Amino acid sequence: MRPEDKAPDLSGGTRRRAREIAGNQPLHGPLTGYYHETYAFVPRDGAFGTARMKLREPRADVIRFERRTFLREEALLTALAGRVRGVPEVVRADGVTLQRYIEGHTLGSRFRAGTAIPDTVVDQLLDLVRDLASIPVGALPRLARVAAGEREAEGDSHGFVERLALFAEEHVYTRNEHTFGTLFRDLGVDAHAFKRLRQRLDGIAERPFHLLHGDLHRENLILDPAGRLWAIDWELATFGDPLYDLATHLHLMRYPDRQARRVAERWTAALEHIRPGAARHWPEDLPRILGFKRAQSLFTDVIRSALDLHGGAPLRAVVPRLCAVLHAGAEPLGLASVPSPGRTATALTRWRRGYTP
């Protein structure tokens, strides 16, 4: 069983639709996922044999931490069929769009965070990188939800990361300040942190844009029984600076230092081979984009940690995780100090006492 198969049970419209399509076949889910409610099952009509499919629909009641580019994940996957290896098949059943459920194990269940992954898996990951690098802006049907006037100019890598920072400031921090502002301030984080973050990002080199997955981590990479690597959960895909996908991957994968360096070297070499200039000035710019990812995670994880605490997670589990995030994000955000575990626990406890959903 994969970690995504262990989520608590929920009920609602998505579950009813899944049950209608599955008929008397077993229904697995909801599968773990923050932005979507997902169920896996064998459709009752037998059109796909014994292959499991999954119905995946957006949750309406979640805080949006990432900017979305594409209207529908399934439309993007359909456009990528035959162009990008390891992309789940998209099918129609009973008037509903389904994705093929990839049987196998996530990398996270095989190789825990902080440990190396085999070179054979890295080789397949780099095949995916090459496929994505071959899809420049404008090469896909019009699937984007971002208006032309809100998109960065082709190759404007600084503008791309700046727009992501603006999203974090406006949609994550400011929009939720009435609920979490006191907690952020108690942890030593204020709105001026974004100004300091932008200063760190000044001068990023221009690079030609191409399609990015946006969330390549151990739970979104699956090895099937034949050892083939698949990438799932494409809802954060976008067009942008090629180094952003690499930075996101390194930040989330938590490779051992030696493998992280080797993956970065091979990844950038693969980019340059497909699209000359796609890894321009990567030794200088990758650390800064990695810093942005750590800063972005700080704002996301402060809110998620607080909500986990409200949902019943023990303080002893939340505090160490949040302290690690604060330490990682302190430098790119220019924080004067990082609160101790005791101060972090006090801040969380104060927030929980005053929180009214």
C-alpha positions as CSV (number, residue, x, y, z in Angstrom):
1,M,0.0,0.0,0.0
2,R,1.3,3.5,-0.9
3,P,1.2,6.3,1.6
4,E,-1.4,8.0,-0.6
5,D,-3.8,5.1,0.2
6,K,-3.9,5.9,3.9
7,A,-5.9,9.1,4.1
8,P,-8.9,9.4,6.4
9,D,-12.3,8.7,4.9
10,L,-14.4,11.6,3.6
11,S,-17.7,11.8,1.9
12,G,-19.2,14.2,-0.7
13,G,-19.9,14.6,-4.4
14,T,-16.6,13.2,-5.6
15,R,-17.1,10.1,-3.6
16,R,-20.6,9.6,-5.0
17,R,-19.5,10.0,-8.5
18,A,-16.7,7.5,-8.0
19,R,-19.1,5.0,-6.5
20,E,-21.4,5.4,-9.4
21,I,-18.6,4.6,-11.9
22,A,-17.2,1.8,-9.8
23,G,-20.5,0.1,-9.2
24,N,-19.9,-2.9,-6.9
25,Q,-16.1,-2.8,-7.4
26,P,-14.0,-1.8,-4.4
27,L,-13.5,1.9,-3.9
28,H,-10.1,3.1,-2.5
29,G,-9.8,6.5,-1.0
30,P,-9.9,9.3,-0.5
31,L,-6.2,9.2,-1.4
32,T,-3.9,11.6,0.2
33,G,-3.8,15.0,-1.5
34,Y,-4.1,18.6,-0.3
35,Y,-5.7,20.2,-3.4
36,H,-7.7,17.3,-4.7
37,E,-10.1,14.6,-3.5
38,T,-9.2,11.4,-5.3
39,Y,-10.6,7.8,-5.4
40,A,-9.2,4.8,-7.2
41,F,-11.3,1.9,-8.6
42,V,-11.9,-0.5,-11.5
43,P,-14.8,1.0,-13.6
44,R,-17.8,-1.3,-13.5
45,D,-18.3,-1.6,-17.3
46,G,-15.0,-3.4,-17.8
47,A,-14.0,-1.2,-20.6
48,F,-10.5,-1.0,-19.1
49,G,-10.2,-4.6,-18.0
50,T,-8.9,-4.9,-14.5
51,A,-6.9,-1.6,-14.6
52,R,-7.7,0.8,-11.8
53,M,-8.6,4.4,-12.7
54,K,-8.8,7.4,-10.4
55,L,-11.4,10.2,-10.2
56,R,-9.7,13.4,-9.1
57,E,-11.5,16.6,-8.4
58,P,-10.4,19.9,-6.8
59,R,-11.2,20.6,-3.1
60,A,-13.1,23.9,-2.8
61,D,-12.2,24.6,0.9
62,V,-8.4,24.8,1.0
63,I,-5.9,27.7,1.1
64,R,-4.2,28.0,-2.2
65,F,-0.4,28.1,-1.6
66,E,0.7,27.9,-5.2
67,R,-0.2,29.8,-8.4
68,R,-2.1,27.7,-10.9
69,T,-1.4,28.0,-14.6
70,F,-3.6,25.3,-16.3
71,L,-7.4,25.1,-16.0
72,R,-7.6,21.3,-16.0
73,E,-4.9,18.8,-15.2
74,E,-6.5,16.2,-17.4
75,A,-6.4,18.5,-20.4
76,L,-2.7,19.0,-19.9
77,L,-2.0,15.3,-19.6
78,T,-4.0,14.6,-22.7
79,A,-1.9,17.1,-24.6
80,L,1.3,15.5,-23.2
81,A,0.4,12.0,-24.3
82,G,3.1,10.6,-26.6
83,R,5.3,13.6,-25.9
84,V,6.4,13.1,-22.3
85,R,7.3,9.7,-20.8
86,G,5.8,8.5,-17.6
87,V,2.5,10.6,-17.8
88,P,-0.7,8.8,-16.7
89,E,-3.2,8.0,-19.4
90,V,-6.5,10.0,-19.4
91,V,-9.8,8.3,-20.3
92,R,-13.5,9.0,-20.3
93,A,-16.1,6.9,-18.5
94,D,-19.7,7.7,-17.8
95,G,-19.1,11.3,-19.0
96,V,-16.3,11.8,-16.4
97,T,-12.6,12.2,-17.1
98,L,-10.4,9.7,-15.3
99,Q,-6.7,9.2,-14.9
100,R,-5.1,5.8,-14.9
101,Y,-4.0,4.8,-11.4
102,I,-0.3,3.9,-11.5
103,E,0.2,0.7,-9.6
104,G,3.5,0.6,-7.8
105,H,5.3,2.4,-5.0
106,T,6.2,6.1,-4.5
107,L,9.9,6.9,-4.2
108,G,9.2,8.0,-0.7
109,S,8.0,4.6,0.3
110,R,11.0,3.0,-1.2
111,F,13.7,5.6,-0.4
112,R,12.9,7.8,2.6
113,A,13.8,11.5,2.5
114,G,17.5,12.2,3.1
115,T,18.6,8.9,1.4
116,A,19.9,8.5,-2.1
117,I,17.9,7.0,-4.9
118,P,19.4,4.6,-7.5
119,D,21.1,5.9,-10.6
120,T,18.7,4.0,-12.7
121,V,15.9,6.1,-11.3
122,V,17.8,9.3,-11.8
123,D,18.4,8.3,-15.4
124,Q,14.6,8.0,-15.9
125,L,14.0,11.3,-14.1
126,L,16.4,13.0,-16.5
127,D,14.5,11.5,-19.5
128,L,11.5,13.3,-18.1
129,V,13.5,16.5,-17.8
130,R,14.6,16.3,-21.4
131,D,11.0,15.7,-22.6
132,L,9.8,18.7,-20.7
133,A,12.6,20.9,-22.0
134,S,11.5,20.0,-25.5
135,I,8.1,21.7,-24.9
136,P,8.6,25.5,-25.1
137,V,5.9,28.1,-24.5
138,G,3.3,28.0,-27.2
139,A,3.8,24.3,-28.1
140,L,0.7,23.1,-26.4
141,P,-3.0,23.9,-27.1
142,R,-4.4,26.9,-25.2
143,L,-4.9,25.3,-21.8
144,A,-3.7,28.1,-19.6
145,R,-5.9,29.9,-17.1
146,V,-3.4,32.8,-16.7
147,A,-4.3,35.8,-18.9
148,A,-1.7,36.9,-21.4
149,G,-1.3,40.3,-19.6
150,E,-0.4,38.5,-16.3
151,R,2.3,36.2,-17.8
152,E,6.0,37.0,-17.7
153,A,7.7,37.6,-21.0
154,E,9.4,34.6,-22.6
155,G,12.8,34.2,-20.9
156,D,12.1,36.7,-18.1
157,S,13.3,34.4,-15.3
158,H,13.5,37.2,-12.8
159,G,9.9,38.2,-13.6
160,F,8.8,34.6,-13.2
161,V,10.2,34.2,-9.7
162,E,9.2,37.7,-8.8
163,R,5.6,36.8,-9.7
164,L,5.8,33.7,-7.6
165,A,7.0,35.8,-4.6
166,L,4.2,38.2,-5.2
167,F,1.7,35.4,-5.1
168,A,3.1,34.2,-1.8
169,E,2.9,37.7,-0.4
170,E,-0.6,38.5,-1.6
171,H,-2.4,35.1,-1.6
172,V,-0.6,33.3,1.3
173,Y,0.6,35.9,3.7
174,T,-1.7,39.0,3.3
175,R,-4.9,37.2,2.5
176,N,-4.5,35.1,5.6
177,E,-3.0,37.7,7.9
178,H,-6.2,38.2,9.8
179,T,-6.0,34.5,10.9
180,F,-2.3,33.8,11.1
181,G,-0.7,37.3,11.3
182,T,-0.1,37.1,15.1
183,L,1.5,33.7,14.7
184,F,3.9,34.9,12.0
185,R,4.9,38.0,14.1
186,D,5.4,35.8,17.2
187,L,7.8,33.7,15.1
188,G,9.7,36.8,14.0
189,V,8.3,37.0,10.5
190,D,6.7,40.1,9.1
191,A,5.7,41.6,5.7
192,H,9.1,43.3,5.3
193,A,10.6,39.8,4.8
194,F,9.3,39.9,1.2
195,K,11.3,43.0,0.4
196,R,14.4,41.3,1.6
197,L,13.6,38.2,-0.4
198,R,13.1,40.3,-3.6
199,Q,16.5,41.9,-3.0
200,R,18.1,38.5,-2.9
201,L,16.4,37.6,-6.3
202,D,17.6,40.7,-8.1
203,G,19.8,40.0,-11.2
204,I,18.7,36.5,-12.0
205,A,19.8,35.7,-15.6
206,E,17.3,35.2,-18.5
207,R,16.7,31.7,-19.6
208,P,14.3,30.3,-22.3
209,F,11.1,29.0,-20.7
210,H,9.7,25.6,-21.1
211,L,7.1,23.4,-19.4
212,L,7.7,22.6,-15.8
213,H,6.0,19.9,-13.6
214,G,6.3,22.2,-10.6
215,D,6.2,19.5,-7.9
216,L,8.6,16.6,-8.5
217,H,9.1,15.0,-5.1
218,R,9.3,11.5,-3.7
219,E,5.5,11.1,-3.3
220,N,4.8,12.3,-6.9
221,L,7.3,9.9,-8.5
222,I,6.1,6.3,-8.7
223,L,8.0,3.1,-9.7
224,D,5.7,0.6,-11.2
225,P,6.3,-3.2,-10.9
226,A,8.5,-3.2,-14.1
227,G,10.7,-0.4,-12.6
228,R,9.4,2.3,-14.9
229,L,9.2,5.8,-13.4
230,W,5.9,7.8,-13.6
231,A,5.2,11.4,-12.6
232,I,1.8,12.1,-11.1
233,D,0.0,15.2,-9.8
234,W,0.5,17.8,-12.5
235,E,-1.8,20.5,-11.1
236,L,1.1,22.8,-10.4
237,A,2.6,22.5,-13.9
238,T,3.5,25.8,-15.6
239,F,5.8,27.5,-18.1
240,G,8.8,29.2,-16.6
241,D,12.4,29.3,-15.7
242,P,14.0,25.8,-16.1
243,L,15.9,26.2,-12.9
244,Y,12.7,26.5,-10.9
245,D,11.8,22.8,-11.5
246,L,15.3,21.8,-10.4
247,A,15.2,24.0,-7.3
248,T,11.8,22.7,-6.3
249,H,12.9,19.1,-6.9
250,L,16.1,19.5,-4.8
251,H,14.3,21.3,-2.0
252,L,11.6,18.6,-1.7
253,M,13.7,15.5,-2.4
254,R,16.2,16.1,0.4
255,Y,19.0,14.2,-1.3
256,P,22.2,13.5,0.5
257,D,24.6,16.4,-0.4
258,R,26.7,14.5,-2.8
259,Q,23.8,13.2,-4.8
260,A,22.1,16.6,-4.8
261,R,25.2,18.1,-6.5
262,R,25.4,15.3,-9.0
263,V,21.7,15.6,-9.9
264,A,22.1,19.3,-10.3
265,E,25.0,18.8,-12.7
266,R,23.3,16.2,-14.7
267,W,20.0,18.0,-14.8
268,T,21.5,21.3,-16.1
269,A,23.6,19.4,-18.6
270,A,20.4,17.7,-19.9
271,L,18.7,21.1,-20.2
272,E,21.6,22.6,-22.1
273,H,21.6,19.7,-24.5
274,I,18.0,20.1,-25.4
275,R,17.7,23.9,-25.2
276,P,21.0,25.9,-25.2
277,G,20.8,28.6,-22.6
278,A,18.3,26.8,-20.5
279,A,20.9,26.4,-17.7
280,R,22.7,29.7,-18.2
281,H,24.5,30.9,-15.0
282,W,23.0,28.0,-13.0
283,P,25.8,27.9,-10.4
284,E,25.0,31.5,-9.4
285,D,21.2,31.4,-9.8
286,L,20.3,28.0,-8.5
287,P,21.2,28.7,-4.8
288,R,19.1,31.9,-5.0
289,I,16.0,30.1,-6.4
290,L,16.6,27.4,-3.7
291,G,16.5,30.1,-1.2
292,F,13.2,31.3,-2.6
293,K,11.8,27.8,-2.3
294,R,12.8,27.7,1.4
295,A,11.2,31.0,2.0
296,Q,8.1,30.0,0.2
297,S,7.9,26.8,2.3
298,L,8.2,28.8,5.5
299,F,4.9,30.7,4.8
300,T,3.2,27.6,3.6
301,D,4.3,25.4,6.5
302,V,3.6,27.9,9.3
303,I,-0.1,27.9,8.2
304,R,-0.2,24.1,7.7
305,S,1.5,23.5,11.0
306,A,-1.0,25.7,12.8
307,L,-3.9,24.0,11.1
308,D,-2.4,20.5,11.9
309,L,-2.2,21.6,15.5
310,H,-5.9,22.7,15.5
311,G,-6.8,19.4,13.8
312,G,-5.3,17.4,16.7
313,A,-1.6,16.9,15.9
314,P,0.5,16.9,19.0
315,L,2.7,19.9,19.8
316,R,5.7,17.7,20.2
317,A,5.4,16.7,16.5
318,V,4.6,20.1,15.1
319,V,7.3,22.1,16.8
320,P,10.4,20.3,15.5
321,R,9.1,20.4,12.0
322,L,8.3,24.1,12.1
323,C,11.6,24.9,13.7
324,A,13.4,23.2,10.8
325,V,11.4,25.2,8.3
326,L,12.2,28.5,10.2
327,H,15.9,27.8,10.2
328,A,15.9,26.9,6.5
329,G,14.0,30.1,5.5
330,A,15.7,32.5,7.9
331,E,18.6,33.4,5.5
332,P,16.6,34.2,2.3
333,L,14.1,36.2,4.3
334,G,16.7,38.0,6.2
335,L,15.3,37.1,9.6
336,A,17.2,38.6,12.6
337,S,16.8,35.5,14.6
338,V,15.0,32.1,14.7
339,P,12.8,31.3,17.7
340,S,13.8,28.5,20.0
341,P,11.7,25.4,20.3
342,G,10.2,26.8,23.5
343,R,9.3,30.1,21.9
344,T,7.8,28.3,18.9
345,A,5.7,26.1,21.1
346,T,4.5,29.2,23.0
347,A,3.6,31.0,19.7
348,L,1.6,28.0,18.4
349,T,-0.2,27.5,21.7
350,R,-1.2,31.2,21.8
351,W,-2.5,31.0,18.3
352,R,-4.5,27.8,19.0
353,R,-6.2,29.4,22.0
354,G,-7.3,32.4,20.0
355,Y,-8.2,30.6,16.8
356,T,-11.8,30.5,15.7
357,P,-12.5,28.6,12.5
